[in-house]
């Protein structure tokens, strides 16, 4: 039994969605770095100024 191929327009939509998802994956390390930087700044401000 062979798998059924989707129609061309459905295949195009799937490929476009995969490409959009791939572009977001490339941005994730940048967002993670920004989140870590913000967290570090919060910790440093609390330690230096609030002595908590």
Secondary structure as UniProt FT lines:
FT   HELIX           8..45
FT   HELIX           46..50
//
